[in-house]
Amino acid sequence: EEKYDLMKERFAKLLLGEDMSGGGKGVCTAVAISNAITNLS
């Protein structure tokens, strides 16, 4: 599970870093991707 947590953190940081101008959008995308990863695992 630790590996998946690290992956989710990296995705979130990447998305938030790329989408700082979008603000909330980046957070929603990061959450959606982390949820998708959790469902796949």
DSSP file (Angstrom, degrees, kcal/mol; ACC not computed):
  #  RESIDUE AA STRUCTURE BP1 BP2  ACC     N-H-->O    O-->H-N    N-H-->O    O-->H-N    TCO  KAPPA ALPHA  PHI   PSI    X-CA   Y-CA   Z-CA
    1    1 A E     >        0   0    0      0, 0.0     4,-2.3     0, 0.0     5,-0.2   0.000 360.0 360.0 360.0 -31.6    0.0    0.0    0.0
    2    2 A E  H  >  +     0   0    0      1,-0.2     4,-2.4     2,-0.2     5,-0.2   0.893 360.0  54.6 -60.2 -38.6    2.9    2.4    0.7
    3    3 A K  H  > S+     0   0    0      1,-0.2     4,-2.3     2,-0.2    -1,-0.2   0.916 108.5  47.8 -61.6 -42.7    3.9    2.2   -3.0
    4    4 A Y  H  > S+     0   0    0      1,-0.2     4,-2.7     2,-0.2    -1,-0.2   0.887 109.6  53.2 -66.4 -37.7    0.4    3.2   -4.1
    5    5 A D  H  X S+     0   0    0     -4,-2.3     4,-2.3     2,-0.2    -1,-0.2   0.919 109.7  48.4 -62.4 -42.3    0.4    6.1   -1.6
    6    6 A L  H  X S+     0   0    0     -4,-2.4     4,-2.5     2,-0.2    -2,-0.2   0.917 111.3  50.4 -63.3 -42.6    3.7    7.3   -3.0
    7    7 A M  H  X S+     0   0    0     -4,-2.3     4,-2.7     1,-0.2    -2,-0.2   0.925 110.4  49.4 -60.7 -44.7    2.3    7.1   -6.6
    8    8 A K  H  X S+     0   0    0     -4,-2.7     4,-2.6     1,-0.2    -1,-0.2   0.902 110.5  50.5 -62.6 -40.7   -0.8    9.0   -5.6
    9    9 A E  H  X S+     0   0    0     -4,-2.3     4,-2.7     2,-0.2    -1,-0.2   0.921 111.1  48.8 -63.2 -42.9    1.3   11.7   -3.9
   10   10 A R  H  X S+     0   0    0     -4,-2.5     4,-2.8     2,-0.2    -2,-0.2   0.926 112.1  48.0 -63.7 -45.0    3.5   12.0   -7.1
   11   11 A F  H  X S+     0   0    0     -4,-2.7     4,-2.9     1,-0.2     5,-0.3   0.929 112.7  49.1 -60.1 -44.9    0.5   12.3   -9.4
   12   12 A A  H  X S+     0   0    0     -4,-2.6     4,-2.9    -5,-0.2     5,-0.2   0.927 112.9  46.6 -61.5 -45.4   -1.1   14.9   -7.1
   13   13 A K  H  X S+     0   0    0     -4,-2.7     4,-2.5     2,-0.2    -1,-0.2   0.909 113.7  48.9 -64.8 -41.6    2.1   17.0   -7.0
   14   14 A L  H  X S+     0   0    0     -4,-2.8     4,-2.1    -5,-0.2    -2,-0.2   0.948 115.3  43.3 -62.1 -48.6    2.6   16.7  -10.8
   15   15 A L  H  X S+     0   0    0     -4,-2.9     4,-1.8     1,-0.2    -2,-0.2   0.912 115.9  47.3 -65.7 -42.5   -1.0   17.7  -11.5
   16   16 A L  H  < S+     0   0    0     -4,-2.9    -1,-0.2    -5,-0.3    -2,-0.2   0.890 112.0  51.4 -66.5 -37.7   -1.0   20.5   -9.0
   17   17 A G  H >< S+     0   0    0     -4,-2.5     3,-0.6    -5,-0.2    -1,-0.2   0.881 114.4  42.6 -65.9 -38.1    2.3   21.8  -10.2
   18   18 A E  H 3< S+     0   0    0     -4,-2.1     3,-0.2     1,-0.2    -1,-0.2   0.775 120.5  42.1 -77.6 -25.9    1.1   21.9  -13.8
   19   19 A D  T 3X  +     0   0    0     -4,-1.8     4,-1.2    -5,-0.2     7,-0.5  -0.168  66.2 128.3-119.1  39.6   -2.3   23.3  -13.0
   20   20 A M  T <4 S+     0   0    0     -3,-0.6     3,-0.3     1,-0.2    -1,-0.2   0.867  76.1  56.3 -62.5 -35.2   -1.6   26.0  -10.4
   21   21 A S  T  4 S+     0   0    0     -3,-0.2    -1,-0.2     1,-0.2     3,-0.1   0.829 105.2  52.4 -66.2 -30.7   -3.5   28.5  -12.5
   22   22 A G  T >4 S+     0   0    0     -3,-0.4     3,-1.3     1,-0.2     2,-0.7   0.752  82.6 179.3 -77.5 -24.0   -6.6   26.3  -12.4
   23   23 A G  T >X S+     0   0    0     -4,-1.2     4,-1.2    -3,-0.3     3,-0.6  -0.448  71.6  27.8  64.8-106.6   -6.5   26.0   -8.6
   24   24 A G  H 3> S+     0   0    0     -2,-0.7     4,-2.4     1,-0.2    -1,-0.3   0.804 114.9  65.0 -59.2 -32.4   -9.4   23.8   -7.6
   25   25 A K  H <> S+     0   0    0     -3,-1.3     4,-2.6     1,-0.2    -1,-0.2   0.926  99.9  51.1 -58.2 -45.5   -9.3   22.0  -11.0
   26   26 A G  H <> S+     0   0    0     -3,-0.6     4,-2.5    -7,-0.5    -1,-0.2   0.891 109.6  50.5 -59.8 -40.0   -5.9   20.5  -10.2
   27   27 A V  H  X S+     0   0    0     -4,-1.2     4,-2.6     2,-0.2    -1,-0.2   0.937 110.5  48.5 -64.2 -46.3   -7.1   19.2   -6.9
   28   28 A C  H  X S+     0   0    0     -4,-2.4     4,-2.6     1,-0.2    -2,-0.2   0.909 112.8  48.3 -60.6 -42.9  -10.2   17.6   -8.4
   29   29 A T  H  X S+     0   0    0     -4,-2.6     4,-2.6     2,-0.2    -1,-0.2   0.922 111.6  49.5 -64.0 -43.8   -8.1   15.9  -11.1
   30   30 A A  H  X S+     0   0    0     -4,-2.5     4,-2.6     1,-0.2    -2,-0.2   0.910 112.4  47.8 -62.1 -42.2   -5.5   14.7   -8.6
   31   31 A V  H  X S+     0   0    0     -4,-2.6     4,-2.4     2,-0.2    -1,-0.2   0.913 111.3  50.9 -65.0 -42.5   -8.3   13.2   -6.4
   32   32 A A  H  X S+     0   0    0     -4,-2.6     4,-2.1    -5,-0.2    -2,-0.2   0.916 113.1  45.3 -61.7 -43.5  -10.0   11.6   -9.4
   33   33 A I  H  X S+     0   0    0     -4,-2.6     4,-2.6     2,-0.2    -2,-0.2   0.910 112.0  50.9 -68.4 -41.4   -6.7   10.0  -10.4
   34   34 A S  H  X S+     0   0    0     -4,-2.6     4,-2.3     1,-0.2    -1,-0.2   0.891 111.0  49.6 -64.0 -37.1   -5.8    8.8   -6.9
   35   35 A N  H  X S+     0   0    0     -4,-2.4     4,-2.4     2,-0.2    -1,-0.2   0.904 110.0  50.9 -65.6 -40.8   -9.3    7.3   -6.6
   36   36 A A  H  X S+     0   0    0     -4,-2.1     4,-2.0     2,-0.2    -2,-0.2   0.916 110.8  48.4 -62.8 -43.0   -8.8    5.5  -10.0
   37   37 A I  H  X S+     0   0    0     -4,-2.6     4,-1.9     1,-0.2    -1,-0.2   0.911 111.1  50.9 -63.4 -41.7   -5.4    4.1   -8.8
   38   38 A T  H  < S+     0   0    0     -4,-2.3    -1,-0.2     1,-0.2    -2,-0.2   0.907 110.6  48.9 -62.3 -41.6   -7.0    3.0   -5.5
   39   39 A N  H  < S+     0   0    0     -4,-2.4    -1,-0.2     1,-0.2    -2,-0.2   0.853 112.3  48.7 -67.4 -34.3   -9.8    1.2   -7.4
   40   40 A L  H  <        0   0    0     -4,-2.0    -1,-0.2     1,-0.2    -2,-0.2   0.826 360.0 360.0 -74.6 -31.4   -7.3   -0.5   -9.8
   41   41 A S     <        0   0    0     -4,-1.9    -1,-0.2    -5,-0.2    -2,-0.2   0.501 360.0 360.0 -68.8 360.0   -5.0   -1.7   -7.0
